[in-house]
Amino acid sequence: MPIAIGYARVSTTDQAETGESLELQQRKIRAAAEIGDYELVDVLVDAGESAKSLHRPSAARLLDLVKARKVDAVIVHKLDRLTRSVRDLADLLDLFDRCGVALVSVTESLDTSSAAGRLVLNIMVSVGQWEREVIGERTRDALQAKKARGERVGTVPFGYQLAAGGVALEESPAEQRVLHNLRDLRGQGHTLRTIADELNQQGFTTRNGSPWRFEYVRSVLKAA
C-alpha cells in the first residue's frame, strides 16, 4: 500500500472567513486517503501560518520527507492550503515529480499520480500564471495613464504636493527650494553626507521636520 502524508494549514483570517478549520481539513484528508487506498502515516499541521511562502515549520518537514522519498503521496484538502503562489506551486510540482511523489487535492479532485491529474494541474498553473501576468500588465497600464494625467501614483515625491482636488500633483514651493539647493550642491560634486550637512546648516528640514541624513538625500535624488 502506498504511503501518504497529509498537510493542513490555516491562518486566523482563513478560519474566520472560510470556516476551513484544521479539524475539517484533517477529516477530508483521512477520507481521501481511505478512498485512494493510501496508508496515511500522519497529518502535518501549520496553525496560524500564511501561505505567502513555504517558510513554515510543518511545510519544511513535509518537503524533507518528499526529498528523502519517504512518502508516495501528499494529500491536502485544498491546493491553497499548501501554497497560494503560482511560482511555488510550479516548483513543488517539479520537486514532487522528480521524487516520484503524487500530490492529491481533495477539493479540486486532483491526483498527479495519473497522467490526467498532472495535465489538469499543469493547466491550472499555466492559467494562474497567465492571470498574474495580465493583472500586472493592467496595473502598469493604469499607473502609466495616471502619470500621463499628472495624477498621484504611490507616495507623493519630494518637491510636490497634492492639488486641491486631492488627485493631481502640483509643485510645493518650499520643497522646490530645498530640491533646487540639493541639486545644485550635487552638481558641484558634494557627497551625500556633505549635502545633508549643508541643508541642515541652512535650516532646511525633511518633509516630516527631521534633520537631513545622507540616506534621505539619496532617496530624493533617485526619485527626482
Backbone as CSV, one residue per row, in Angstrom:
resi,resn,N_x,N_y,N_z,CA_x,CA_y,CA_z,C_x,C_y,C_z
1,MET,0.844,-1.204,0.000,0.000,0.000,0.000,0.876,1.250,0.000
2,PRO,0.663,2.199,-0.933,1.476,3.421,-0.969,1.287,4.253,0.300
3,ILE,2.383,4.886,0.712,2.379,5.687,1.940,2.097,7.155,1.612
4,ALA,1.222,7.762,2.397,0.865,9.171,2.182,1.059,9.967,3.460
5,ILE,1.348,11.236,3.271,1.421,12.184,4.376,0.412,13.287,4.087
6,GLY,-0.326,13.700,5.087,-1.296,14.778,4.907,-0.710,16.102,5.348
7,TYR,-1.259,17.178,4.814,-0.814,18.505,5.232,-2.026,19.422,5.353
8,ALA,-2.123,20.097,6.499,-3.225,21.034,6.743,-2.651,22.354,7.231
9,ARG,-3.262,23.436,6.800,-2.808,24.764,7.220,-4.004,25.683,7.369
10,VAL,-3.927,26.547,8.347,-4.966,27.556,8.498,-4.360,28.791,9.155
11,SER,-4.783,29.939,8.668,-4.417,31.195,9.326,-5.651,31.683,10.060
12,THR,-5.463,32.642,10.928,-6.607,33.172,11.677,-7.664,33.736,10.746
13,THR,-7.220,34.424,9.694,-8.150,35.011,8.730,-8.898,33.939,7.961
14,ASP,-8.180,32.903,7.507,-8.805,31.817,6.754,-9.920,31.166,7.548
15,GLN,-9.633,30.855,8.803,-10.602,30.141,9.611,-11.832,31.000,9.872
16,ALA,-11.601,32.302,10.057,-12.722,33.198,10.333,-13.600,33.398,9.106
17,GLU,-12.959,33.473,7.921,-13.699,33.802,6.711,-14.261,32.583,5.983
18,THR,-13.545,31.459,6.005,-13.970,30.303,5.213,-14.465,29.137,6.052
19,GLY,-14.136,29.143,7.320,-14.562,28.044,8.163,-13.779,26.764,7.923
20,GLU,-12.681,26.860,7.194,-11.871,25.677,6.899,-10.944,25.392,8.073
21,SER,-11.504,24.811,9.120,-10.736,24.529,10.318,-9.755,23.396,10.076
22,LEU,-8.800,23.273,10.972,-7.834,22.182,10.871,-8.530,20.834,11.013
23,GLU,-9.537,20.778,11.886,-10.274,19.529,12.086,-10.977,19.086,10.809
24,LEU,-11.605,20.038,10.110,-12.284,19.730,8.853,-11.286,19.228,7.815
25,GLN,-10.172,19.916,7.694,-9.164,19.520,6.715,-8.634,18.117,6.996
26,GLN,-8.389,17.825,8.253,-7.858,16.511,8.605,-8.868,15.405,8.330
27,ARG,-10.138,15.667,8.565,-11.171,14.670,8.251,-11.199,14.381,6.759
28,LYS,-11.151,15.437,5.944,-11.193,15.277,4.493,-9.954,14.530,3.994
29,ILE,-8.811,14.826,4.584,-7.557,14.171,4.185,-7.615,12.680,4.508
30,ARG,-8.100,12.338,5.696,-8.183,10.929,6.087,-9.170,10.175,5.193
31,ALA,-10.269,10.840,4.843,-11.258,10.206,3.968,-10.667,9.971,2.577
32,ALA,-9.906,10.946,2.079,-9.292,10.812,0.760,-8.257,9.693,0.753
33,ALA,-7.509,9.567,1.849,-6.513,8.500,1.941,-7.186,7.135,1.907
34,GLU,-8.305,7.022,2.583,-9.029,5.746,2.612,-9.588,5.409,1.233
35,ILE,-10.165,6.402,0.578,-10.732,6.179,-0.758,-9.634,5.848,-1.768
36,GLY,-8.503,6.533,-1.656,-7.405,6.316,-2.600,-6.527,5.136,-2.258
37,ASP,-6.885,4.423,-1.174,-6.132,3.247,-0.740,-4.689,3.602,-0.397
38,TYR,-4.525,4.726,0.327,-3.212,5.134,0.810,-3.087,4.805,2.294
39,GLU,-1.882,4.516,2.740,-1.611,4.373,4.162,-1.176,5.739,4.685
40,LEU,-2.067,6.408,5.392,-1.785,7.756,5.889,-1.003,7.650,7.188
41,VAL,0.249,8.052,7.171,1.089,7.901,8.357,0.974,9.081,9.313
42,ASP,0.596,10.251,8.787,0.490,11.426,9.657,-0.156,12.570,8.878
43,VAL,-0.654,13.561,9.610,-1.134,14.798,9.010,-0.360,15.934,9.667
44,LEU,0.510,16.557,8.907,1.297,17.670,9.421,0.458,18.934,9.416
45,VAL,0.603,19.736,10.456,-0.262,20.906,10.628,0.548,22.172,10.854
46,ASP,0.171,23.226,10.119,0.695,24.576,10.368,-0.490,25.437,10.765
47,ALA,-0.534,25.842,12.017,-1.636,26.663,12.515,-1.209,28.120,12.598
48,GLY,-2.073,29.016,12.119,-1.766,30.439,12.172,-0.653,30.850,11.245
49,GLU,-0.467,30.117,10.155,0.608,30.402,9.204,0.054,30.871,7.864
50,SER,0.711,31.842,7.257,0.301,32.358,5.961,0.814,31.457,4.840
51,ALA,0.112,31.498,3.691,0.526,30.713,2.527,1.357,31.543,1.557
52,LYS,1.795,32.723,1.984,2.564,33.589,1.082,3.907,32.989,0.722
53,SER,4.453,32.160,1.616,5.710,31.488,1.321,5.669,30.094,1.921
54,LEU,6.682,29.305,1.610,6.747,27.936,2.122,7.563,27.846,3.408
55,HIS,7.933,28.993,3.954,8.728,29.009,5.183,7.823,28.815,6.389
56,ARG,7.370,27.569,6.550,6.511,27.175,7.664,7.088,25.895,8.255
57,PRO,7.022,25.715,9.571,7.638,24.540,10.213,7.206,23.204,9.623
58,SER,5.896,22.967,9.562,5.416,21.671,9.066,5.598,21.536,7.559
59,ALA,5.519,22.651,6.831,5.753,22.602,5.387,7.201,22.200,5.116
60,ALA,8.129,22.696,5.931,9.541,22.334,5.781,9.748,20.847,6.060
61,ARG,9.069,20.339,7.077,9.176,18.910,7.397,8.584,18.070,6.268
62,LEU,7.487,18.543,5.697,6.852,17.849,4.578,7.820,17.729,3.401
63,LEU,8.479,18.837,3.062,9.414,18.835,1.947,10.603,17.924,2.215
64,ASP,11.040,17.849,3.474,12.137,16.940,3.823,11.743,15.488,3.566
65,LEU,10.498,15.135,3.913,10.016,13.770,3.690,9.933,13.460,2.197
66,VAL,9.494,14.464,1.427,9.394,14.275,-0.026,10.781,14.074,-0.624
67,LYS,11.720,14.940,-0.242,13.080,14.851,-0.787,13.767,13.544,-0.397
68,ALA,13.424,13.038,0.797,14.010,11.776,1.261,13.287,10.572,0.657
69,ARG,12.238,10.839,-0.136,11.441,9.789,-0.792,10.867,8.803,0.218
70,LYS,10.410,9.351,1.365,9.832,8.505,2.401,8.319,8.378,2.275
71,VAL,7.725,9.133,1.336,6.282,9.053,1.114,6.015,8.925,-0.378
72,ASP,4.854,8.380,-0.696,4.463,8.222,-2.095,3.473,9.300,-2.535
73,ALA,2.836,9.928,-1.566,1.835,10.944,-1.912,1.682,11.961,-0.791
74,VAL,1.316,13.173,-1.180,0.985,14.248,-0.235,-0.476,14.601,-0.474
75,ILE,-1.274,14.568,0.585,-2.701,14.836,0.457,-3.041,16.136,1.171
76,VAL,-3.731,17.025,0.468,-4.203,18.289,1.057,-5.699,18.423,0.818
77,HIS,-6.348,19.178,1.673,-7.780,19.424,1.485,-8.021,20.312,0.278
78,LYS,-7.102,21.283,0.083,-7.230,22.254,-0.993,-5.839,22.741,-1.346
79,LEU,-5.605,23.055,-2.625,-4.273,23.466,-3.058,-3.757,24.690,-2.311
80,ASP,-4.648,25.638,-2.012,-4.169,26.858,-1.357,-3.800,26.625,0.100
81,ARG,-4.096,25.424,0.638,-3.603,25.094,1.973,-2.093,24.871,1.917
82,LEU,-1.622,24.415,0.766,-0.195,24.174,0.583,0.516,25.457,0.177
83,THR,-0.019,26.148,-0.829,0.549,27.425,-1.262,-0.459,28.188,-2.095
84,ARG,-0.358,29.503,-2.077,-1.180,30.358,-2.931,-0.336,31.015,-4.008
85,SER,0.935,30.642,-4.043,1.850,31.200,-5.033,1.921,30.273,-6.237
86,VAL,1.639,30.825,-7.411,1.731,30.032,-8.642,3.158,29.538,-8.839
87,ARG,4.113,30.394,-8.561,5.521,30.025,-8.746,5.915,28.903,-7.803
88,ASP,5.508,29.020,-6.521,5.838,27.969,-5.550,5.169,26.658,-5.907
89,LEU,3.931,26.723,-6.390,3.227,25.507,-6.775,3.938,24.817,-7.931
90,ALA,4.392,25.598,-8.892,5.121,25.027,-10.026,6.411,24.360,-9.544
91,ASP,7.110,25.002,-8.610,8.349,24.421,-8.072,8.052,23.133,-7.301
92,LEU,6.945,23.136,-6.554,6.565,21.943,-5.793,6.233,20.785,-6.726
93,LEU,5.512,21.077,-7.792,5.160,20.033,-8.752,6.411,19.427,-9.372
94,ASP,7.391,20.272,-9.663,8.642,19.787,-10.234,9.380,18.897,-9.236
95,LEU,9.409,19.330,-7.977,10.068,18.542,-6.926,9.361,17.202,-6.734
96,PHE,8.030,17.231,-6.633,7.272,16.003,-6.431,7.496,15.031,-7.591
97,ASP,7.525,15.579,-8.802,7.710,14.732,-9.978,9.090,14.066,-9.952
98,ARG,10.124,14.828,-9.595,11.477,14.277,-9.542,11.623,13.221,-8.459
99,CYS,10.839,13.371,-7.378,10.933,12.425,-6.261,9.900,11.301,-6.359
100,GLY,9.102,11.325,-7.401,8.105,10.274,-7.575,6.982,10.328,-6.557
101,VAL,6.625,11.528,-6.148,5.572,11.717,-5.144,4.355,12.351,-5.795
102,ALA,3.176,11.800,-5.533,1.941,12.332,-6.096,1.370,13.411,-5.176
103,LEU,0.710,14.408,-5.758,0.011,15.433,-4.996,-1.477,15.215,-5.176
104,VAL,-2.169,15.048,-4.064,-3.611,14.794,-4.089,-4.320,15.953,-3.404
105,SER,-5.265,16.563,-4.116,-6.068,17.651,-3.543,-7.523,17.217,-3.522
106,VAL,-8.122,17.220,-2.349,-9.494,16.739,-2.189,-10.492,17.639,-2.895
107,THR,-10.449,18.935,-2.606,-11.443,19.870,-3.142,-11.392,19.954,-4.656
108,GLU,-10.187,20.019,-5.214,-10.049,20.124,-6.667,-10.138,18.775,-7.376
109,SER,-10.288,17.673,-6.609,-10.366,16.311,-7.180,-9.176,16.027,-8.088
110,LEU,-7.974,16.337,-7.593,-6.754,16.154,-8.376,-5.872,15.086,-7.750
111,ASP,-5.240,14.314,-8.608,-4.279,13.309,-8.169,-3.221,13.194,-9.256
112,THR,-2.034,13.712,-8.979,-0.993,13.741,-10.016,-0.315,12.391,-10.220
113,SER,-0.816,11.364,-9.560,-0.275,10.036,-9.844,-0.756,9.548,-11.204
114,SER,-1.785,10.210,-11.754,-2.298,9.859,-13.080,-1.910,10.933,-14.094
115,ALA,-1.825,10.546,-15.354,-1.486,11.498,-16.418,-2.531,12.592,-16.514
116,ALA,-3.815,12.221,-16.345,-4.895,13.208,-16.420,-4.782,14.224,-15.289
117,GLY,-4.439,13.764,-14.095,-4.286,14.668,-12.964,-3.152,15.642,-13.168
118,ARG,-2.031,15.145,-13.712,-0.886,16.025,-13.983,-1.234,17.060,-15.042
119,LEU,-1.980,16.632,-16.054,-2.372,17.553,-17.120,-3.243,18.674,-16.579
120,VAL,-4.260,18.323,-15.806,-5.179,19.327,-15.261,-4.442,20.303,-14.362
121,LEU,-3.558,19.794,-13.500,-2.846,20.672,-12.582,-1.888,21.591,-13.322
122,ASN,-1.219,21.075,-14.350,-0.326,21.928,-15.147,-1.099,23.020,-15.867
123,ILE,-2.306,22.693,-16.318,-3.150,23.707,-16.950,-3.533,24.778,-15.935
124,MET,-3.870,24.356,-14.708,-4.232,25.305,-13.659,-3.063,26.238,-13.344
125,VAL,-1.860,25.680,-13.289,-0.675,26.503,-13.016,-0.459,27.509,-14.134
126,SER,-0.616,27.046,-15.382,-0.419,27.935,-16.531,-1.452,29.053,-16.545
127,VAL,-2.705,28.719,-16.254,-3.765,29.719,-16.213,-3.507,30.724,-15.092
128,GLY,-3.066,30.231,-13.944,-2.762,31.121,-12.826,-1.630,32.076,-13.163
129,GLN,-0.611,31.569,-13.844,0.499,32.415,-14.267,0.024,33.475,-15.254
130,TRP,-0.820,33.060,-16.190,-1.366,33.994,-17.182,-2.178,35.089,-16.496
131,GLU,-3.011,34.709,-15.530,-3.826,35.700,-14.823,-2.942,36.694,-14.086
132,ARG,-1.871,36.203,-13.468,-0.968,37.091,-12.734,-0.305,38.086,-13.676
133,GLU,0.115,37.609,-14.846,0.756,38.492,-15.811,-0.219,39.521,-16.369
134,VAL,-1.469,39.098,-16.618,-2.486,40.032,-17.117,-2.762,41.121,-16.089
135,ILE,-2.875,40.731,-14.819,-3.107,41.714,-13.756,-1.940,42.691,-13.682
136,GLY,-0.711,42.156,-13.828,0.470,43.012,-13.804,0.474,44.017,-14.941
137,GLU,0.079,43.557,-16.142,0.022,44.452,-17.298,-1.027,45.539,-17.095
138,ARG,-2.173,45.162,-16.582,-3.237,46.145,-16.352,-2.815,47.171,-15.316
139,THR,-2.129,46.699,-14.278,-1.670,47.616,-13.235,-0.656,48.613,-13.801
140,ARG,0.292,48.113,-14.592,1.288,49.012,-15.200,0.633,50.022,-16.127
141,ASP,-0.341,49.561,-16.923,-1.037,50.466,-17.844,-1.792,51.550,-17.071
142,ALA,-2.431,51.139,-15.972,-3.194,52.103,-15.173,-2.272,53.141,-14.539
143,LEU,-1.108,52.697,-14.046,-0.152,53.629,-13.435,0.412,54.590,-14.465
144,GLN,0.710,54.080,-15.659,1.224,54.951,-16.720,0.187,55.987,-17.132
145,ALA,-1.086,55.578,-17.187,-2.151,56.522,-17.537,-2.278,57.608,-16.476
146,LYS,-2.147,57.215,-15.212,-2.219,58.207,-14.128,-1.064,59.195,-14.214
147,LYS,0.129,58.657,-14.481,1.294,59.544,-14.602,1.111,60.522,-15.749
148,ALA,0.563,60.031,-16.861,0.353,60.893,-18.030,-0.630,62.018,-17.711
149,ARG,-1.578,61.751,-16.813,-2.566,62.780,-16.434,-2.076,63.645,-15.280
150,GLY,-0.861,63.353,-14.805,-0.311,64.134,-13.698,-0.932,63.787,-12.363
151,GLU,-1.521,62.593,-12.257,-2.158,62.184,-11.008,-1.152,61.493,-10.101
152,ARG,-1.509,61.425,-8.857,-0.640,60.811,-7.865,-0.525,59.312,-8.107
153,VAL,0.703,58.799,-8.035,0.962,57.364,-8.136,1.864,56.987,-6.961
154,GLY,1.302,56.337,-5.972,2.068,55.970,-4.786,2.366,57.192,-3.928
155,THR,3.552,57.205,-3.322,3.955,58.298,-2.436,4.197,59.577,-3.238
156,VAL,3.767,60.692,-2.676,3.994,61.985,-3.334,5.483,62.292,-3.298
157,PRO,6.124,62.462,-4.451,7.577,62.708,-4.469,7.928,64.035,-3.816
158,PHE,9.135,64.089,-3.262,9.589,65.320,-2.624,9.641,66.438,-3.660
159,GLY,9.135,67.605,-3.272,9.070,68.740,-4.180,7.672,68.976,-4.712
160,TYR,6.765,68.053,-4.378,5.387,68.164,-4.880,4.390,67.952,-3.742
161,GLN,3.154,68.305,-4.027,2.075,68.116,-3.067,0.785,67.865,-3.839
162,LEU,-0.204,67.341,-3.141,-1.495,67.105,-3.789,-2.205,68.429,-4.030
163,ALA,-2.783,68.552,-5.211,-3.561,69.759,-5.528,-4.869,69.724,-4.751
164,ALA,-5.625,70.795,-4.873,-6.867,70.938,-4.102,-7.823,69.767,-4.313
165,GLY,-7.849,69.197,-5.520,-8.768,68.088,-5.794,-8.358,66.784,-5.149
166,GLY,-7.127,66.717,-4.629,-6.671,65.510,-3.965,-6.249,64.400,-4.908
167,VAL,-6.123,64.712,-6.209,-5.741,63.693,-7.196,-4.463,64.091,-7.925
168,ALA,-4.473,65.242,-8.569,-3.312,65.712,-9.332,-2.237,66.264,-8.397
169,LEU,-1.011,66.318,-8.922,0.108,66.856,-8.160,0.441,68.266,-8.630
170,GLU,0.955,69.061,-7.709,1.440,70.388,-8.044,2.723,70.627,-7.263
171,GLU,3.536,71.550,-7.738,4.800,71.816,-7.071,4.574,72.440,-5.696
172,SER,5.430,72.019,-4.736,5.424,72.616,-3.403,6.539,73.656,-3.379
173,PRO,6.199,74.944,-3.297,7.230,75.994,-3.350,8.355,75.796,-2.341
174,ALA,8.002,75.449,-1.107,9.019,75.279,-0.062,9.946,74.107,-0.391
175,GLU,9.373,72.982,-0.785,10.191,71.817,-1.087,10.974,71.982,-2.385
176,GLN,10.434,72.767,-3.322,11.160,73.016,-4.560,12.424,73.815,-4.290
177,ARG,12.380,74.733,-3.309,13.571,75.494,-2.950,14.649,74.557,-2.401
178,VAL,14.222,73.637,-1.541,15.165,72.663,-0.980,15.720,71.783,-2.102
179,LEU,14.847,71.352,-2.987,15.248,70.486,-4.090,16.250,71.196,-5.006
180,HIS,16.023,72.480,-5.223,16.943,73.255,-6.064,18.326,73.307,-5.420
181,ASN,18.372,73.588,-4.111,19.651,73.630,-3.402,20.331,72.263,-3.426
182,LEU,19.551,71.232,-3.236,20.092,69.869,-3.199,20.744,69.516,-4.534
183,ARG,20.031,69.804,-5.613,20.570,69.503,-6.946,21.798,70.351,-7.248
184,ASP,21.765,71.595,-6.814,22.891,72.488,-7.068,24.146,71.991,-6.350
185,LEU,23.974,71.549,-5.093,25.103,71.029,-4.327,25.649,69.747,-4.947
186,ARG,24.742,68.912,-5.424,25.179,67.664,-6.049,25.934,67.947,-7.342
187,GLY,25.455,68.961,-8.062,26.119,69.347,-9.302,27.515,69.888,-9.067
188,GLN,27.749,70.426,-7.866,29.072,70.942,-7.515,30.016,69.838,-7.049
189,GLY,29.497,68.608,-7.002,30.342,67.472,-6.634,30.342,67.111,-5.171
190,HIS,29.424,67.682,-4.393,29.372,67.361,-2.966,28.884,65.918,-2.760
191,THR,29.345,65.299,-1.686,28.886,63.961,-1.344,27.502,64.050,-0.703
192,LEU,26.858,62.900,-0.572,25.528,62.879,0.041,25.583,63.389,1.488
193,ARG,26.641,63.043,2.197,26.768,63.478,3.591,26.976,64.991,3.692
194,THR,27.840,65.534,2.832,28.085,66.977,2.894,26.845,67.752,2.448
195,ILE,26.068,67.173,1.529,24.807,67.826,1.115,23.857,67.870,2.295
196,ALA,23.743,66.750,3.026,22.859,66.706,4.192,23.304,67.724,5.234
197,ASP,24.621,67.795,5.469,25.142,68.752,6.449,24.845,70.184,6.023
198,GLU,25.019,70.496,4.748,24.795,71.846,4.246,23.322,72.232,4.351
199,LEU,22.433,71.317,4.025,20.997,71.599,4.125,20.604,71.868,5.577
200,ASN,21.173,71.092,6.492,20.869,71.295,7.913,21.407,72.640,8.396
201,GLN,22.603,73.024,7.922,23.183,74.303,8.323,22.355,75.473,7.806
202,GLN,21.710,75.266,6.642,20.875,76.322,6.073,19.485,76.363,6.722
203,GLY,19.228,75.446,7.641,17.956,75.449,8.368,16.849,74.670,7.678
204,PHE,17.192,73.912,6.631,16.177,73.108,5.949,15.939,71.799,6.711
205,THR,14.704,71.336,6.672,14.358,70.045,7.275,13.673,69.169,6.230
206,THR,13.541,67.891,6.561,12.837,66.981,5.661,11.341,67.238,5.754
207,ARG,10.579,66.502,4.976,9.125,66.706,4.949,8.495,66.520,6.322
208,ASN,9.024,65.599,7.099,8.435,65.362,8.424,9.083,66.205,9.518
209,GLY,9.946,67.151,9.119,10.530,68.088,10.082,11.805,67.620,10.745
210,SER,12.344,66.481,10.334,13.569,65.960,10.943,14.798,66.443,10.168
211,PRO,15.986,66.379,10.783,17.211,66.811,10.086,17.493,65.914,8.877
212,TRP,18.224,66.460,7.931,18.581,65.694,6.739,19.676,64.683,7.045
213,ARG,19.562,63.506,6.471,20.578,62.469,6.548,20.933,62.050,5.126
214,PHE,22.094,61.469,4.950,22.542,61.161,3.588,21.606,60.155,2.904
215,GLU,20.967,59.263,3.706,20.061,58.282,3.105,18.861,58.963,2.445
216,TYR,18.341,59.992,3.117,17.176,60.690,2.568,17.571,61.536,1.358
217,VAL,18.776,62.106,1.410,19.283,62.859,0.253,19.347,61.928,-0.964
218,ARG,19.860,60.719,-0.755,19.978,59.751,-1.836,18.614,59.367,-2.397
219,SER,17.639,59.129,-1.516,16.306,58.722,-2.000,15.617,59.849,-2.761
220,VAL,15.818,61.111,-2.304,15.216,62.249,-3.009,15.847,62.418,-4.387
221,LEU,17.164,62.292,-4.462,17.848,62.424,-5.742,17.439,61.316,-6.710
222,LYS,17.252,60.122,-6.170,16.877,58.979,-7.003,15.487,59.165,-7.576
223,ALA,14.571,59.754,-6.775,13.187,59.929,-7.218,12.998,61.177,-8.082
224,ALA,13.955,62.097,-7.968,13.811,63.382,-8.684,14.006,63.205,-10.174
